[in-house]
Amino acid sequence: MRILGIDTSGKTASVAILDTEKKILLGEHSIYTARTHSQVIMPMCKDLLCECNMMVQDVDGFAVSVGPGSYTGIRIGIAAVQGMAMVNQTPCAGVSTLAALASRAGSGNILALVHAREDLFYYGIYDFENGIIPAGTLADHAEILNILENYAGRMTLTGDGAELFMQNYAEEIPDSLEISLTPPALRLQSAAGICTCAAITGFGTPADLTANYLQAVQIQKKKTDK
């Protein structure tokens, strides 16, 4: 199965193609961009397909980050995938940004962290050897540290909030844990991780794709306040 994955949930715009039968990442384009993802993601998809000698019709499944992350970025990614997939009703998978980050961090217990604001982080703890991929949640540092009390041994931290978490709260991490950080390049969102997780979780229809922000976005908050 050839999966085209997109991640536009953070500052990195990324697209990748994974061949699950050959177990080969056929290609990946990523760019840390100040421009809106809507300007770059479709040209990136077109270029990568061309470089892999493929057309949109050759894609067996599409995958996209559905959150947490940038409200606008997530919507752009979902719209791009739905636009490509609906022509032939190609199967689609919505993937957690946190799970995709964790999938590139190695084995054992992996804590994926994306900074939300102040002392709040989106987080998820993953162990891909057990095949369970939770969506993650939003919590403050105290709650995350409390959860970590239940773990022992080696734990890898990844995600764009991992270094900030360690800078601010390293001294409060339980002594039972041996913490390591992934290299900086692996802490940014990547479509390769989106493809990997989609191959594990399976696919639905383009219409099934739904954003999962893990918190009320601003427009929802305004409605609630009225």
C-alpha positions as CSV (number, residue, x, y, z in Angstrom):
1,M,0.0,0.0,0.0
2,R,1.3,3.4,-0.9
3,I,0.3,6.1,1.6
4,L,0.7,9.8,1.0
5,G,0.8,11.6,4.3
6,I,0.5,15.3,5.1
7,D,1.3,17.2,8.3
8,T,0.5,20.9,8.5
9,S,-0.3,21.0,12.3
10,G,2.8,23.0,13.3
11,K,5.3,25.4,11.7
12,T,6.7,22.6,9.5
13,A,4.8,21.7,6.3
14,S,5.6,18.1,5.4
15,V,4.5,15.5,2.9
16,A,5.7,11.9,2.6
17,I,5.0,8.7,0.7
18,L,5.4,5.3,2.3
19,D,5.3,2.0,0.6
20,T,4.1,-0.4,3.2
21,E,4.6,-3.6,1.2
22,K,8.3,-2.7,0.5
23,K,8.6,-1.0,3.9
24,I,10.3,1.9,2.2
25,L,9.8,5.6,2.7
26,L,9.7,6.6,-1.0
27,G,10.2,10.3,-0.3
28,E,9.6,13.2,2.1
29,H,9.6,16.9,1.7
30,S,9.6,19.2,4.8
31,I,10.0,22.9,5.2
32,Y,9.9,25.1,8.2
33,T,8.0,28.0,6.8
34,A,6.7,31.4,7.8
35,R,4.2,31.3,5.0
36,T,0.8,29.8,5.3
37,H,0.6,26.1,4.7
38,S,-2.1,26.7,2.1
39,Q,0.6,28.2,-0.2
40,V,3.1,25.4,0.0
41,I,1.5,22.0,0.7
42,M,-0.2,21.3,-2.6
43,P,2.9,22.2,-4.7
44,M,4.9,20.0,-2.3
45,C,2.5,17.1,-2.9
46,K,2.7,17.5,-6.6
47,D,6.5,17.7,-6.7
48,L,6.9,14.6,-4.5
49,L,4.5,12.5,-6.5
50,C,6.4,13.5,-9.6
51,E,9.7,12.6,-8.1
52,C,8.3,9.2,-7.0
53,N,6.9,8.6,-10.6
54,M,3.4,8.6,-9.3
55,M,0.1,10.3,-9.9
56,V,-2.7,11.0,-7.4
57,Q,-4.5,8.0,-8.8
58,D,-1.6,5.8,-7.7
59,V,-2.0,6.6,-4.0
60,D,-3.7,3.8,-2.2
61,G,-4.4,5.8,1.0
62,F,-4.1,9.3,2.3
63,A,-3.2,10.3,5.8
64,V,-3.2,13.6,7.6
65,S,-2.5,15.1,11.0
66,V,-5.9,15.9,12.7
67,G,-4.4,17.5,15.8
68,P,-3.5,18.8,18.2
69,G,-1.8,21.8,16.7
70,S,-2.6,24.9,14.7
71,Y,-6.3,25.4,14.1
72,T,-5.8,26.8,10.6
73,G,-3.0,24.4,9.8
74,I,-5.0,21.3,10.7
75,R,-8.0,22.6,8.6
76,I,-5.7,23.2,5.6
77,G,-4.2,19.7,5.8
78,I,-7.6,18.0,6.1
79,A,-9.0,20.0,3.2
80,A,-6.0,19.2,1.0
81,V,-6.3,15.4,1.7
82,Q,-10.1,15.4,1.2
83,G,-9.7,17.3,-2.1
84,M,-7.2,14.7,-3.5
85,A,-9.1,11.7,-2.0
86,M,-12.7,12.4,-2.9
87,V,-12.1,12.2,-6.7
88,N,-11.7,8.4,-6.4
89,Q,-13.0,8.0,-2.9
90,T,-9.5,6.9,-1.8
91,P,-9.3,5.7,1.8
92,C,-8.1,8.2,4.4
93,A,-6.7,8.2,7.9
94,G,-6.7,10.9,10.5
95,V,-3.6,10.6,12.7
96,S,-2.7,12.2,16.0
97,T,0.1,14.7,15.8
98,L,1.5,13.4,19.0
99,A,1.4,9.8,17.9
100,A,3.2,10.7,14.6
101,L,5.9,12.5,16.6
102,A,6.3,9.5,18.9
103,S,6.5,7.0,16.0
104,R,9.9,8.4,15.0
105,A,11.4,8.4,18.5
106,G,12.5,4.7,18.8
107,S,11.2,2.0,21.1
108,G,10.1,1.8,24.7
109,N,8.0,4.5,26.5
110,I,7.9,7.8,24.6
111,L,6.4,11.0,25.9
112,A,5.4,13.3,23.0
113,L,5.0,17.0,24.1
114,V,3.7,19.9,22.1
115,H,3.6,23.2,23.9
116,A,0.1,24.8,24.0
117,R,0.6,27.9,26.1
118,E,2.1,29.0,29.4
119,D,2.5,25.7,31.4
120,L,0.0,23.7,29.3
121,F,1.2,20.9,27.0
122,Y,-0.5,18.5,24.6
123,Y,0.9,15.2,25.6
124,G,0.7,11.5,25.0
125,I,2.7,8.5,26.2
126,Y,3.3,5.8,23.6
127,D,4.7,2.3,23.4
128,F,4.4,1.1,19.8
129,E,5.5,-2.4,20.7
130,N,2.1,-2.9,22.3
131,G,0.3,-1.4,19.2
132,I,-1.8,1.1,21.2
133,I,-1.9,4.6,19.9
134,P,-3.9,7.0,22.1
135,A,-4.9,10.4,20.8
136,G,-3.3,12.3,23.7
137,T,-4.7,15.1,25.9
138,L,-4.1,18.6,27.2
139,A,-2.7,19.1,30.7
140,D,-0.5,21.4,32.8
141,H,3.0,20.4,33.9
142,A,1.9,19.3,37.3
143,E,-0.6,16.8,35.9
144,I,2.0,15.4,33.5
145,L,4.6,15.0,36.3
146,N,2.0,13.2,38.3
147,I,1.3,10.8,35.5
148,L,5.1,10.1,35.1
149,E,5.1,8.8,38.7
150,N,3.5,5.6,37.3
151,Y,6.5,4.9,35.0
152,A,10.1,3.7,35.6
153,G,13.1,3.0,33.5
154,R,14.0,4.7,30.2
155,M,11.6,7.2,28.7
156,T,12.3,9.3,25.5
157,L,10.9,12.8,25.2
158,T,10.0,14.2,21.8
159,G,8.0,17.0,20.2
160,D,8.5,20.8,20.0
161,G,7.6,21.1,23.7
162,A,10.1,18.5,24.9
163,E,13.1,20.8,25.4
164,L,11.0,23.5,27.1
165,F,9.5,20.9,29.5
166,M,13.0,19.7,30.4
167,Q,14.3,23.3,30.9
168,N,11.5,24.2,33.3
169,Y,10.7,20.9,35.1
170,A,13.6,18.5,34.8
171,E,14.3,18.7,38.6
172,E,10.7,17.6,39.3
173,I,10.8,14.5,37.1
174,P,10.6,11.2,39.2
175,D,14.0,9.7,40.0
176,S,12.6,6.3,38.7
177,L,12.9,7.7,35.1
178,E,15.9,7.9,32.9
179,I,15.0,10.7,30.5
180,S,16.5,11.2,27.0
181,L,15.6,13.8,24.3
182,T,15.3,12.9,20.7
183,P,17.6,15.0,18.3
184,P,16.1,18.4,17.4
185,A,15.3,17.4,13.9
186,L,13.0,14.6,15.2
187,R,11.1,16.9,17.5
188,L,9.3,18.7,14.6
189,Q,6.1,17.4,13.0
190,S,6.8,15.1,10.0
191,A,4.6,13.4,7.4
192,A,6.7,10.3,7.7
193,G,5.3,9.7,11.1
194,I,1.8,10.3,9.8
195,C,2.2,7.6,7.2
196,T,3.7,5.2,9.8
197,C,0.8,5.6,12.2
198,A,-1.8,5.4,9.4
199,A,-0.5,2.0,8.4
200,I,-1.1,0.8,12.0
201,T,-4.5,2.4,12.7
202,G,-6.2,1.8,9.4
203,F,-8.4,3.9,7.1
204,G,-11.9,5.3,6.6
205,T,-13.5,7.5,4.1
206,P,-12.5,11.1,3.2
207,A,-15.7,12.3,4.9
208,D,-14.6,10.6,8.2
209,L,-11.7,13.1,8.7
210,T,-12.4,15.3,11.7
211,A,-10.1,17.7,13.5
212,N,-9.1,16.8,17.1
213,Y,-7.8,20.0,18.7
214,L,-7.9,18.5,22.2
215,Q,-9.2,21.9,23.5
216,A,-11.9,24.4,22.6
217,V,-10.7,26.6,19.8
218,Q,-11.4,30.3,19.9
219,I,-14.6,30.3,17.8
220,Q,-16.0,27.6,20.1
221,K,-15.1,29.5,23.2
222,K,-16.9,32.6,21.9
223,K,-20.1,30.6,21.3
224,T,-19.9,29.1,24.8
225,D,-19.5,32.5,26.3
226,K,-22.7,33.9,24.7
